[in-house]
Amino acid sequence: MALHRLRVRVKRLRYACETLAGLAQDGLETVIARLIALQDVLGEHQDASTQASWLREQAPAAALAPSTLVATGAVVHALERRAAGSAAASRAPGSASTAGGSAA
Protein backbone atom coordinates (compact mmCIF):
# COMPACT_ATOMS: atom_id res chain seq x y z
CA MET A 1 0.00 0.00 0.00
CA ALA A 2 2.92 2.34 0.65
CA LEU A 3 4.04 2.02 -2.97
CA HIS A 4 0.54 2.93 -4.15
CA ARG A 5 0.59 6.08 -2.01
CA LEU A 6 4.02 6.89 -3.42
CA ARG A 7 2.65 6.48 -6.95
CA VAL A 8 -0.17 8.94 -6.20
CA ARG A 9 2.34 11.46 -4.81
CA VAL A 10 4.62 11.04 -7.82
CA LYS A 11 1.63 11.63 -10.08
CA ARG A 12 0.76 14.86 -8.25
CA LEU A 13 4.37 16.03 -8.43
CA ARG A 14 4.47 15.24 -12.15
CA TYR A 15 1.30 17.26 -12.76
CA ALA A 16 2.77 20.19 -10.81
CA CYS A 17 5.99 20.01 -12.83
CA GLU A 18 4.04 19.85 -16.08
CA THR A 19 2.08 22.92 -15.04
CA LEU A 20 5.28 24.83 -14.22
CA ALA A 21 7.38 23.52 -17.13
CA GLY A 22 6.77 26.60 -19.28
CA LEU A 23 8.02 28.89 -16.53
CA ALA A 24 11.29 27.08 -15.84
CA GLN A 25 14.26 28.52 -17.71
CA ASP A 26 16.11 25.20 -17.90
CA GLY A 27 12.91 23.24 -18.42
CA LEU A 28 11.64 20.32 -16.43
CA GLU A 29 11.47 17.81 -19.27
CA THR A 30 14.06 15.45 -17.76
CA VAL A 31 12.41 15.53 -14.33
CA ILE A 32 8.98 14.94 -15.87
CA ALA A 33 10.28 12.03 -17.97
CA ARG A 34 11.80 10.41 -14.87
CA LEU A 35 8.60 10.91 -12.89
CA ILE A 36 6.62 9.28 -15.71
CA ALA A 37 9.01 6.31 -15.73
CA LEU A 38 8.76 5.93 -11.95
CA GLN A 39 4.98 6.20 -12.10
CA ASP A 40 4.88 3.47 -14.77
CA VAL A 41 7.01 1.09 -12.68
CA LEU A 42 4.95 1.73 -9.57
CA GLY A 43 1.75 1.24 -11.57
CA GLU A 44 2.95 -2.11 -12.94
CA HIS A 45 3.76 -3.22 -9.40
CA GLN A 46 0.34 -2.16 -8.11
CA ASP A 47 -1.49 -3.85 -10.98
CA ALA A 48 0.38 -7.13 -10.58
CA SER A 49 -0.05 -7.13 -6.79
CA THR A 50 -3.77 -6.40 -7.03
CA GLN A 51 -4.34 -9.08 -9.67
CA ALA A 52 -2.41 -11.71 -7.69
CA SER A 53 -4.35 -10.89 -4.50
CA TRP A 54 -7.69 -11.09 -6.30
CA LEU A 55 -6.83 -14.46 -7.86
CA ARG A 56 -5.56 -15.79 -4.53
CA GLU A 57 -8.84 -14.80 -2.84
CA GLN A 58 -11.20 -15.99 -5.59
CA ALA A 59 -9.66 -19.30 -6.67
CA PRO A 60 -10.44 -21.37 -3.54
CA ALA A 61 -14.13 -20.39 -3.54
CA ALA A 62 -14.64 -20.98 -7.26
CA ALA A 63 -14.94 -24.80 -7.11
CA LEU A 64 -12.63 -25.17 -10.10
CA ALA A 65 -11.06 -28.26 -11.59
CA PRO A 66 -7.61 -29.10 -10.21
CA SER A 67 -5.95 -28.27 -13.53
CA THR A 68 -7.57 -24.82 -13.47
CA LEU A 69 -6.36 -24.24 -9.92
CA VAL A 70 -2.84 -25.23 -10.95
CA ALA A 71 -3.00 -22.78 -13.85
CA THR A 72 -4.34 -20.08 -11.54
CA GLY A 73 -1.45 -20.74 -9.15
CA ALA A 74 1.00 -20.34 -12.02
CA VAL A 75 -0.59 -17.02 -12.97
CA VAL A 76 -0.46 -15.81 -9.35
CA HIS A 77 3.20 -16.81 -9.17
CA ALA A 78 3.98 -14.95 -12.41
CA LEU A 79 2.16 -11.84 -11.20
CA GLU A 80 4.00 -11.89 -7.88
CA ARG A 81 7.35 -12.21 -9.68
CA ARG A 82 6.36 -9.33 -11.96
CA ALA A 83 5.43 -7.19 -8.95
CA ALA A 84 8.70 -8.03 -7.21
CA GLY A 85 10.63 -7.23 -10.38
CA SER A 86 8.87 -3.89 -10.76
CA ALA A 87 9.63 -2.96 -7.17
CA ALA A 88 13.28 -3.97 -7.58
CA ALA A 89 13.55 -1.99 -10.81
CA SER A 90 12.32 1.15 -9.08
CA ARG A 91 15.16 0.84 -6.54
CA ALA A 92 17.94 -0.19 -8.96
CA PRO A 93 20.76 2.33 -9.42
CA GLY A 94 20.80 3.64 -12.96
CA SER A 95 17.27 2.50 -13.78
CA ALA A 96 14.97 4.76 -15.75
CA SER A 97 12.93 5.39 -12.63
CA THR A 98 15.76 6.53 -10.39
CA ALA A 99 17.40 9.90 -10.37
CA GLY A 100 20.56 8.54 -11.99
CA GLY A 101 18.81 6.71 -14.82
CA SER A 102 17.96 7.76 -18.30
CA ALA A 103 14.43 8.84 -19.12
CA ALA A 104 13.55 6.63 -22.04
C-alpha positions in Angstrom: 0.0 0.0 0.0 2.9 2.3 0.7 4.0 2.0 -3.0 0.5 2.9 -4.1 0.6 6.1 -2.0 4.0 6.9 -3.4 2.7 6.5 -6.9 -0.2 8.9 -6.2 2.3 11.5 -4.8 4.6 11.0 -7.8 1.6 11.6 -10.1 0.8 14.9 -8.2 4.4 16.0 -8.4 4.5 15.2 -12.2 1.3 17.3 -12.8 2.8 20.2 -10.8 6.0 20.0 -12.8 4.0 19.8 -16.1 2.1 22.9 -15.0 5.3 24.8 -14.2 7.4 23.5 -17.1 6.8 26.6 -19.3 8.0 28.9 -16.5 11.3 27.1 -15.8 14.3 28.5 -17.7 16.1 25.2 -17.9 12.9 23.2 -18.4 11.6 20.3 -16.4 11.5 17.8 -19.3 14.1 15.4 -17.8 12.4 15.5 -14.3 9.0 14.9 -15.9 10.3 12.0 -18.0 11.8 10.4 -14.9 8.6 10.9 -12.9 6.6 9.3 -15.7 9.0 6.3 -15.7 8.8 5.9 -12.0 5.0 6.2 -12.1 4.9 3.5 -14.8 7.0 1.1 -12.7 4.9 1.7 -9.6 1.7 1.2 -11.6 3.0 -2.1 -12.9 3.8 -3.2 -9.4 0.3 -2.2 -8.1 -1.5 -3.9 -11.0 0.4 -7.1 -10.6 -0.1 -7.1 -6.8 -3.8 -6.4 -7.0 -4.3 -9.1 -9.7 -2.4 -11.7 -7.7 -4.3 -10.9 -4.5 -7.7 -11.1 -6.3 -6.8 -14.5 -7.9 -5.6 -15.8 -4.5 -8.8 -14.8 -2.8 -11.2 -16.0 -5.6 -9.7 -19.3 -6.7 -10.4 -21.4 -3.5 -14.1 -20.4 -3.5 -14.6 -21.0 -7.3 -14.9 -24.8 -7.1 -12.6 -25.2 -10.1 -11.1 -28.3 -11.6 -7.6 -29.1 -10.2 -6.0 -28.3 -13.5 -7.6 -24.8 -13.5 -6.4 -24.2 -9.9 -2.8 -25.2 -10.9 -3.0 -22.8 -13.9 -4.3 -20.1 -11.5 -1.5 -20.7 -9.2 1.0 -20.3 -12.0 -0.6 -17.0 -13.0 -0.5 -15.8 -9.4 3.2 -16.8 -9.2 4.0 -15.0 -12.4 2.2 -11.8 -11.2 4.0 -11.9 -7.9 7.3 -12.2 -9.7 6.4 -9.3 -12.0 5.4 -7.2 -8.9 8.7 -8.0 -7.2 10.6 -7.2 -10.4 8.9 -3.9 -10.8 9.6 -3.0 -7.2 13.3 -4.0 -7.6 13.6 -2.0 -10.8 12.3 1.1 -9.1 15.2 0.8 -6.5 17.9 -0.2 -9.0 20.8 2.3 -9.4 20.8 3.6 -13.0 17.3 2.5 -13.8 15.0 4.8 -15.7 12.9 5.4 -12.6 15.8 6.5 -10.4 17.4 9.9 -10.4 20.6 8.5 -12.0 18.8 6.7 -14.8 18.0 7.8 -18.3 14.4 8.8 -19.1 13.5 6.6 -22.0 
